[in-house]
């Protein structure tokens, strides 16, 4: 689902924020690296963990 939403977000004029996108690593750990290498305009943001 995360990978599908990423494609939708790239096609959206307003963009899209996908929370917990790190779960894609279970099936395709290099997914976002591959998108970036293909020229995708995506921003990876690390969430801060509240203690």
Buried (B, 14 or more C-beta within 10 A) or exposed (E): EBBEEBEEBEEEEEEEEBEEBBEBEEEEEEBBEEBBEEEEEBEEEEEEEEE
